[in-house]
Amino acid sequence: MVRRSRPSAGWATGSWPGSSRRRPAPPGGEMRRRLIVTYVTLLAAVLVGLNVPLAVTIAGTVANRMFADRQGDTARFASLAEPALRTNQLGALGNQLRQHDQMFGIAAAVVTRDGRPVLASRSGIDLTEPRLREAVDAALSGQRADLAPRTWPWQGAPMVVAEPVGRGGEVTGAALTISPTGALNQAIWRSWALLVGVSVLVLLAGAAAAAPLANWMLRPVQQLDQAAHALAAGRFGDRALAGPGPPELQRLTGSFNTMADRVATLVERQRSFVSYASHQLRTPLATLRLWVENLAPSVTPAGRHDHRMVADEIERMGEMCDALLTYARAEATADDVADVDAAEVADARVAIWSQASGQAGITLVRAGERRAPVRAAPQALDQALDALLSNAVKFVGQGSQVVVLVDNLPGWVDIHVIDNGPGLPAGDLAQAAQPFWRSPGHQNVDGSGLGMTVAEALITASGGRLDLLPAQPHGLHARVRLPGPAAGS
């Protein structure tokens, strides 16, 4: 996949603000951490699910191996005990039991059919102990154990194996061995430790592999995230860079770049059209204005009113062209935004509009903070306040008051333009910022109909917002909210 070329001439000349080929940043952030944690958690769950039954199997295998060995010894003692009990010659068998105990530490005993012990490899064997009694009773009933009982390394109980003594189906007694399980438990612990060690190594290897895997999967996502933020900020030249990643995300990157190309082309065409049309109209309007002014000496008294109306209409059309140009350029990007003192701007605009408001019989008041730093595009707040104050001077009426109030808030700064004029109906407030909209009661007032539209576009492009609210008890309350230095950074 390749990076798409810029589709318009404006891009070729670098006219888009902030357009540049960005270097790919290493993937990171919360999504990467969650992906790695999820992968490692799933791997750990799989290892636990495999290792628990495997550990149980290992413990059973080691115990069965020891049980088979002890069962062979006990069966041998049982075969020797049958003639000894029948002939009552127990000396040789007793010597073998004691020698076996001395060599291997395994106690052994032989009991008669009624459970009475007749031989023991050592003293102190208590055949009344429940586990021993149970094994002896089972052997005397002719039962042989095929599998070792469940053995856990933390129990420490000895392994008891009993075999019936007899011939031809007749049980005449039982042989019993009692084996310590210390070595068995150590063998199980060693096997489990090896299993845990291998699992930890697998988990560490999986965690080490998860990081590059997450990078590979999320690099296209991060590129798309950066490109989408750049597009939202007005940097129409930025694109998501092609690179390694899942095929689905690579296709998504290509589709996003195609969409961004089309959006940028449409936006540039719109801007170019508005700018070109306004510039092309300004020249004939200027020429027409000059001709009309040159005709003034030749106009008869009866035609002077019409002559004045034509001149005023040409002036209004010129103002509309200027407003269209301002509206077309009312766009800011993150690179354009800078620190501005909203209080200082408010002071300057109030000073400039004081004469016009005084001539209209309107009292213009500056109130609130004397210092209020904000993040805004250069001249954005100036032009927005000019548009709001211009509307106030035109529409509030003689004898009204207009207050420009600056208020510091946590992370934000509010600039209020509040008048006590007639205001607007609630249904008209939502339409007031639409291009060329005019209140039904002010259709014949001079203006382009773009003042509020331009003000809203400038403030929005600076990361703020413009709200039109009803003033109390009557009038219009225009609130400009811009991010403070902390919020902007």
C-alpha positions as CSV (number, residue, x, y, z in Angstrom):
1,M,0.0,0.0,0.0
2,V,1.4,3.4,-0.9
3,R,0.7,6.9,0.4
4,R,-1.8,8.7,-1.9
5,S,-0.7,11.8,-3.7
6,R,-2.4,15.1,-3.1
7,P,-5.2,15.6,-5.5
8,S,-5.2,19.4,-6.0
9,A,-2.9,22.2,-7.0
10,G,-3.4,23.9,-3.6
11,W,-1.6,20.9,-2.0
12,A,1.2,21.0,-4.4
13,T,2.1,24.5,-3.4
14,G,1.7,23.6,0.3
15,S,-1.3,25.9,0.8
16,W,-3.0,23.8,3.4
17,P,-2.0,25.0,6.9
18,G,0.0,22.4,8.8
19,S,0.3,20.0,5.9
20,S,3.4,17.8,6.2
21,R,4.4,14.2,5.9
22,R,4.4,13.1,9.5
23,R,6.8,10.5,10.8
24,P,5.1,7.5,12.3
25,A,5.2,7.5,16.1
26,P,5.7,4.3,18.0
27,P,2.3,2.8,18.9
28,G,1.3,3.2,22.6
29,G,-1.4,4.4,24.9
30,E,-4.2,2.7,26.7
31,M,-5.3,0.5,23.8
32,R,-1.8,-1.0,23.5
33,R,-1.7,-1.7,27.3
34,R,-5.1,-3.3,27.3
35,L,-4.3,-5.5,24.3
36,I,-1.1,-6.7,26.0
37,V,-2.8,-7.3,29.3
38,T,-5.6,-9.2,27.6
39,Y,-3.2,-11.3,25.6
40,V,-1.1,-12.2,28.7
41,T,-4.2,-12.8,30.8
42,L,-5.6,-15.2,28.2
43,L,-2.3,-17.0,28.0
44,A,-2.1,-17.3,31.8
45,A,-5.6,-18.7,31.9
46,V,-4.7,-21.2,29.2
47,L,-1.6,-22.2,31.1
48,V,-3.5,-22.6,34.3
49,G,-6.2,-24.6,32.6
50,L,-3.5,-27.0,31.2
51,N,-1.2,-27.1,34.2
52,V,-3.8,-27.9,36.9
53,P,-4.9,-31.2,35.4
54,L,-1.3,-31.9,34.3
55,A,-0.1,-31.4,37.9
56,V,-2.8,-33.8,39.1
57,T,-1.8,-36.4,36.5
58,I,1.9,-36.0,37.5
59,A,1.1,-36.5,41.2
60,G,-0.9,-39.6,40.4
61,T,1.7,-41.0,38.0
62,V,4.5,-40.7,40.6
63,A,2.3,-42.1,43.3
64,N,1.2,-45.1,41.2
65,R,4.8,-45.8,40.3
66,M,5.7,-46.0,44.0
67,F,2.5,-48.0,44.7
68,A,3.3,-50.6,42.1
69,D,6.8,-51.1,43.6
70,R,5.4,-51.4,47.1
71,Q,2.6,-53.7,45.9
72,G,5.3,-56.0,44.4
73,D,7.2,-56.2,47.7
74,T,3.9,-56.8,49.7
75,A,2.8,-59.5,47.3
76,R,6.2,-61.2,47.7
77,F,5.8,-61.1,51.5
78,A,2.3,-62.5,51.1
79,S,3.6,-65.4,49.1
80,L,6.2,-66.2,51.7
81,A,3.7,-65.8,54.5
82,E,1.3,-68.5,53.3
83,P,3.6,-71.5,54.0
84,A,5.0,-69.8,57.1
85,L,1.5,-69.4,58.6
86,R,0.4,-72.9,57.5
87,T,3.5,-74.6,59.1
88,N,3.8,-72.0,61.9
89,Q,7.5,-71.5,61.0
90,L,7.8,-67.7,61.1
91,G,11.4,-67.1,61.9
92,A,12.8,-66.9,58.4
93,L,10.0,-64.6,57.3
94,G,10.5,-62.4,60.3
95,N,14.2,-62.0,59.5
96,Q,13.4,-61.0,55.9
97,L,10.9,-58.4,57.1
98,R,13.4,-56.9,59.5
99,Q,16.2,-56.8,56.9
100,H,13.9,-55.2,54.4
101,D,12.9,-52.5,56.9
102,Q,16.5,-51.8,57.8
103,M,17.6,-51.5,54.2
104,F,14.6,-49.4,52.8
105,G,12.9,-48.0,55.9
106,I,9.6,-49.7,55.0
107,A,7.8,-51.3,57.9
108,A,6.1,-54.6,57.3
109,A,3.7,-56.9,59.2
110,V,1.8,-60.1,58.8
111,V,-1.6,-60.8,60.5
112,T,-3.7,-63.9,60.8
113,R,-7.2,-64.4,59.4
114,D,-8.7,-62.9,62.6
115,G,-6.5,-59.8,62.2
116,R,-4.0,-60.7,65.0
117,P,-0.4,-59.6,64.2
118,V,2.0,-62.5,64.2
119,L,5.1,-60.8,62.6
120,A,6.4,-57.2,62.4
121,S,9.6,-55.7,61.1
122,R,9.6,-53.2,64.0
123,S,7.8,-52.5,67.2
124,G,5.2,-49.8,67.5
125,I,3.1,-50.7,64.5
126,D,-0.5,-49.8,65.6
127,L,-2.8,-51.9,63.5
128,T,-5.8,-50.2,65.1
129,E,-5.0,-47.0,63.3
130,P,-7.9,-46.3,60.9
131,R,-5.9,-46.4,57.7
132,L,-4.1,-49.5,58.6
133,R,-7.2,-51.2,59.9
134,E,-9.1,-50.4,56.7
135,A,-6.3,-51.8,54.5
136,V,-6.0,-55.0,56.5
137,D,-9.8,-55.6,56.5
138,A,-9.9,-55.1,52.7
139,A,-7.0,-57.7,52.3
140,L,-8.6,-60.2,54.6
141,S,-11.8,-60.0,52.5
142,G,-9.7,-61.0,49.5
143,Q,-9.5,-57.5,47.8
144,R,-6.4,-56.2,46.1
145,A,-5.8,-52.5,45.4
146,D,-5.0,-51.8,41.7
147,L,-4.4,-48.0,42.0
148,A,-2.7,-45.9,44.6
149,P,-5.0,-43.7,46.7
150,R,-5.0,-39.9,45.8
151,T,-1.8,-38.6,47.3
152,W,-1.0,-34.9,47.7
153,P,2.5,-33.7,48.6
154,W,1.4,-31.6,51.6
155,Q,-0.4,-34.5,53.4
156,G,2.7,-36.5,54.5
157,A,0.7,-39.6,55.4
158,P,2.5,-43.0,54.8
159,M,1.5,-45.2,51.9
160,V,-0.2,-48.4,53.1
161,V,-0.3,-51.5,50.9
162,A,-2.0,-54.8,52.1
163,E,-2.2,-58.1,50.2
164,P,-4.2,-61.2,51.1
165,V,-2.3,-64.3,52.2
166,G,-3.8,-67.7,51.1
167,R,-4.0,-70.4,48.5
168,G,-6.8,-71.7,46.2
169,G,-9.2,-68.8,47.1
170,E,-8.8,-69.3,50.8
171,V,-7.5,-66.3,52.8
172,T,-5.5,-67.2,55.8
173,G,-4.1,-63.8,56.6
174,A,-2.7,-60.6,55.2
175,A,0.7,-59.0,54.5
176,L,1.1,-55.3,55.1
177,T,3.8,-52.7,54.2
178,I,3.9,-49.1,55.5
179,S,6.1,-46.8,53.4
180,P,7.1,-43.2,54.2
181,T,6.1,-40.7,51.5
182,G,8.8,-38.1,52.0
183,A,10.7,-39.0,48.9
184,L,7.4,-39.3,47.0
185,N,6.3,-35.9,48.1
186,Q,9.7,-34.4,47.1
187,A,9.5,-35.9,43.7
188,I,6.0,-34.5,43.2
189,W,7.2,-31.0,44.4
190,R,10.1,-31.2,42.0
191,S,7.9,-32.1,39.1
192,W,5.4,-29.3,39.9
193,A,8.3,-26.8,40.3
194,L,9.6,-27.8,36.8
195,L,6.0,-27.4,35.4
196,V,5.6,-24.0,37.0
197,G,9.1,-22.9,35.8
198,V,8.3,-23.9,32.2
199,S,4.9,-22.1,32.5
200,V,6.6,-18.9,33.7
201,L,9.0,-19.1,30.8
202,V,6.2,-19.6,28.4
203,L,4.3,-16.7,30.0
204,L,7.4,-14.4,29.8
205,A,7.9,-15.4,26.2
206,G,4.3,-14.7,25.4
207,A,4.5,-11.3,27.1
208,A,7.7,-10.5,25.2
209,A,5.9,-11.5,22.0
210,A,2.8,-9.5,22.9
211,A,4.5,-6.1,22.7
212,P,5.6,-6.4,19.0
213,L,2.3,-8.1,18.1
214,A,0.4,-5.2,19.7
215,N,2.6,-2.7,17.9
216,W,2.0,-4.5,14.6
217,M,-1.7,-4.5,15.1
218,L,-2.1,-1.0,16.5
219,R,0.3,0.9,14.3
220,P,-2.3,1.4,11.6
221,V,-4.9,2.3,14.2
222,Q,-2.6,5.0,15.7
223,Q,-1.8,6.4,12.2
224,L,-5.6,6.6,11.5
225,D,-6.1,8.3,14.9
226,Q,-3.5,10.9,14.2
227,A,-4.8,11.5,10.7
228,A,-8.4,11.8,11.9
229,H,-7.4,14.3,14.5
230,A,-5.4,16.3,11.9
231,L,-8.4,16.3,9.6
232,A,-10.7,17.5,12.4
233,A,-8.2,20.2,13.2
234,G,-8.2,21.5,9.6
235,R,-4.9,20.1,8.5
236,F,-6.2,18.6,5.3
237,G,-2.7,17.6,4.0
238,D,-2.0,15.0,6.6
239,R,-2.6,11.4,5.7
240,A,-2.3,8.0,7.5
241,L,1.0,6.5,6.5
242,A,1.1,3.1,5.0
243,G,3.0,0.5,7.0
244,P,2.9,-3.1,8.3
245,G,-0.2,-4.3,10.0
246,P,-3.3,-6.5,9.5
247,P,-4.6,-6.5,6.0
248,E,-8.0,-5.3,7.1
249,L,-6.5,-2.2,8.8
250,Q,-4.3,-1.6,5.8
251,R,-7.5,-1.5,3.6
252,L,-9.1,0.8,6.1
253,T,-6.1,3.1,6.0
254,G,-6.4,3.3,2.2
255,S,-10.1,4.0,2.4
256,F,-9.6,6.7,5.0
257,N,-6.9,8.4,2.8
258,T,-9.3,8.3,-0.2
259,M,-12.1,9.8,1.9
260,A,-9.6,12.5,3.2
261,D,-8.6,13.3,-0.4
262,R,-12.1,13.8,-1.4
263,V,-13.0,15.9,1.6
264,A,-9.9,18.1,1.1
265,T,-10.7,18.5,-2.6
266,L,-14.3,19.5,-1.8
267,V,-13.2,22.0,0.9
268,E,-10.6,23.5,-1.3
269,R,-13.0,23.9,-4.2
270,Q,-15.5,25.6,-1.9
271,R,-12.9,27.9,-0.5
272,S,-11.5,28.7,-3.9
273,F,-14.9,29.3,-5.4
274,V,-16.0,31.7,-2.6
275,S,-12.6,33.5,-2.6
276,Y,-12.5,33.7,-6.4
277,A,-16.1,34.8,-6.8
278,S,-15.7,37.5,-4.1
279,H,-12.5,38.8,-5.7
280,Q,-14.0,38.8,-9.1
281,L,-17.1,40.7,-7.9
282,R,-15.0,43.3,-6.0
283,T,-13.4,44.6,-9.2
284,P,-16.6,45.4,-11.2
285,L,-18.2,46.7,-8.0
286,A,-15.3,49.1,-7.4
287,T,-15.5,50.2,-11.1
288,L,-19.3,50.6,-10.8
289,R,-18.9,52.6,-7.6
290,L,-16.5,54.9,-9.3
291,W,-18.8,55.4,-12.2
292,V,-21.7,56.1,-10.0
293,E,-19.7,58.6,-8.0
294,N,-18.5,60.3,-11.2
295,L,-22.2,60.7,-12.3
296,A,-23.1,62.6,-9.1
297,P,-22.5,66.1,-10.6
298,S,-24.7,65.3,-13.6
299,V,-27.6,64.0,-11.5
300,T,-30.6,66.3,-11.4
301,P,-32.2,67.0,-8.0
302,A,-35.1,64.8,-8.9
303,G,-32.8,61.8,-9.4
304,R,-30.5,62.3,-6.4
305,H,-32.5,60.0,-4.2
306,D,-32.3,57.2,-6.7
307,H,-28.6,57.9,-7.2
308,R,-28.1,57.6,-3.5
309,M,-30.0,54.3,-3.4
310,V,-27.8,52.9,-6.1
311,A,-24.6,54.0,-4.4
312,D,-25.8,52.5,-1.1
313,E,-26.7,49.2,-2.8
314,I,-23.3,49.0,-4.4
315,E,-21.8,49.7,-1.0
316,R,-23.9,46.9,0.5
317,M,-22.8,44.5,-2.2
318,G,-19.1,45.4,-1.5
319,E,-19.7,44.7,2.2
320,M,-21.2,41.3,1.4
321,C,-18.2,40.4,-0.7
322,D,-15.9,41.3,2.2
323,A,-18.1,39.2,4.5
324,L,-18.0,36.2,2.1
325,L,-14.2,36.5,2.0
326,T,-14.0,36.6,5.8
327,Y,-16.3,33.6,6.1
328,A,-14.3,31.6,3.6
329,R,-11.1,32.3,5.5
330,A,-12.7,31.7,9.0
331,E,-10.7,28.5,9.6
332,A,-8.0,27.9,12.2
333,T,-5.9,24.9,12.9
334,A,-4.0,23.7,16.0
335,D,-0.9,25.3,14.5
336,D,-2.6,28.7,14.1
337,V,-3.9,28.9,17.7
338,A,-1.9,31.2,20.0
339,D,-2.2,32.9,23.4
340,V,-4.4,35.9,23.3
341,D,-5.6,38.2,26.2
342,A,-9.3,38.3,25.8
343,A,-9.6,41.2,28.3
344,E,-7.2,43.3,26.2
345,V,-9.1,42.5,23.0
346,A,-12.4,43.4,24.7
347,D,-11.0,46.7,25.8
348,A,-9.7,47.5,22.3
349,R,-13.0,46.6,20.6
350,V,-15.1,48.6,23.1
351,A,-12.9,51.6,22.6
352,I,-13.3,51.4,18.8
353,W,-17.1,50.9,18.9
354,S,-17.7,53.6,21.5
355,Q,-18.1,56.4,19.0
356,A,-20.5,54.4,16.8
357,S,-22.6,53.3,19.8
358,G,-22.7,56.9,21.1
359,Q,-23.9,58.2,17.8
360,A,-26.7,55.5,17.8
361,G,-27.7,56.6,21.4
362,I,-26.4,53.3,22.9
363,T,-24.4,53.0,26.1
364,L,-21.4,50.6,25.7
365,V,-20.0,49.3,29.0
366,R,-16.9,47.2,29.6
367,A,-17.0,45.0,32.7
368,G,-15.4,42.0,34.3
369,E,-11.8,40.7,34.3
370,R,-8.9,42.9,33.3
371,R,-6.7,39.9,32.3
372,A,-8.0,36.7,30.7
373,P,-5.6,34.7,28.6
374,V,-7.2,32.3,26.1
375,R,-6.1,30.1,23.2
376,A,-7.5,31.4,19.9
377,A,-6.6,32.1,16.3
378,P,-5.1,35.5,15.6
379,Q,-7.9,38.2,15.1
380,A,-10.6,35.6,15.6
381,L,-11.9,37.1,18.9
382,D,-11.4,40.6,17.4
383,Q,-13.6,39.9,14.4
384,A,-16.1,38.0,16.4
385,L,-16.6,40.9,18.8
386,D,-16.8,43.3,15.9
387,A,-19.6,41.2,14.4
388,L,-21.5,41.0,17.7
389,L,-21.1,44.7,18.5
390,S,-22.0,45.7,15.0
391,N,-25.3,43.8,15.3
392,A,-25.9,45.3,18.8
393,V,-25.4,48.9,17.4
394,K,-27.8,48.1,14.6
395,F,-30.6,46.4,16.4
396,V,-30.8,47.2,20.1
397,G,-32.3,50.7,19.6
398,Q,-31.6,54.1,21.0
399,G,-31.4,54.4,24.8
400,S,-30.3,50.7,25.2
401,Q,-27.2,49.5,27.0
402,V,-24.6,46.9,25.7
403,V,-22.3,45.3,28.3
404,V,-19.1,43.5,27.3
405,L,-18.2,41.3,30.2
406,V,-15.1,39.0,30.5
407,D,-15.3,36.2,33.0
408,N,-12.5,33.7,34.0
409,L,-13.7,30.1,34.5
410,P,-11.7,26.9,35.3
411,G,-10.0,26.0,32.0
412,W,-12.2,28.5,30.0
413,V,-12.9,32.2,29.5
414,D,-16.3,33.5,28.8
415,I,-16.8,36.8,26.9
416,H,-20.4,38.0,27.2
417,V,-22.0,40.7,25.0
418,I,-25.3,41.4,26.7
419,D,-27.9,44.0,25.6
420,N,-31.3,45.1,27.0
421,G,-32.8,45.7,23.6
422,P,-35.8,43.8,22.1
423,G,-33.8,40.6,21.7
424,L,-35.0,37.7,19.5
425,P,-37.8,35.2,19.9
426,A,-36.7,31.7,21.2
427,G,-37.4,30.2,17.8
428,D,-35.1,32.6,16.0
429,L,-32.1,32.2,18.4
430,A,-31.2,28.8,16.8
431,Q,-31.3,30.3,13.3
432,A,-29.4,33.6,13.9
433,A,-26.0,32.1,13.0
434,Q,-27.2,30.7,9.7
435,P,-25.7,32.4,6.6
436,F,-27.8,35.3,5.3
437,W,-30.5,34.8,7.9
438,R,-32.3,38.0,9.0
439,S,-35.0,38.5,11.6
440,P,-38.4,39.1,10.0
441,G,-38.5,42.5,11.7
442,H,-35.1,43.7,10.4
443,Q,-35.2,42.7,6.7
444,N,-34.4,46.3,5.6
445,V,-31.5,47.0,7.9
446,D,-28.1,47.4,6.2
447,G,-25.8,44.4,6.4
448,S,-24.7,41.2,4.7
449,G,-26.5,38.7,6.9
450,L,-23.2,37.0,7.6
451,G,-22.1,38.8,10.8
452,M,-23.2,36.1,13.3
453,T,-22.2,33.3,10.9
454,V,-18.6,34.7,10.6
455,A,-18.4,35.2,14.4
456,E,-19.5,31.6,15.1
457,A,-17.1,30.2,12.4
458,L,-14.2,32.1,13.9
459,I,-14.9,31.0,17.5
460,T,-15.5,27.4,16.5
461,A,-12.3,27.2,14.5
462,S,-10.4,28.4,17.6
463,G,-11.8,25.5,19.7
464,G,-14.5,27.5,21.4
465,R,-18.2,28.0,20.9
466,L,-20.7,30.9,20.5
467,D,-24.1,30.6,22.2
468,L,-27.0,33.0,21.7
469,L,-29.2,33.2,24.8
470,P,-32.1,35.4,25.9
471,A,-31.1,38.2,28.3
472,Q,-33.0,39.0,31.4
473,P,-35.5,40.7,31.6
474,H,-35.2,41.2,27.8
475,G,-32.5,41.5,25.2
476,L,-29.9,39.2,23.6
477,H,-27.0,37.5,25.5
478,A,-24.2,36.4,23.2
479,R,-21.7,34.2,25.0
480,V,-18.2,33.5,23.5
481,R,-16.4,30.6,25.3
482,L,-12.7,30.0,24.5
483,P,-10.3,27.6,26.1
484,G,-7.8,29.0,28.5
485,P,-4.1,28.2,28.3
486,A,-4.4,25.0,30.4
487,A,-7.3,23.7,28.3
488,G,-5.7,24.7,25.0
489,S,-2.4,23.0,25.8
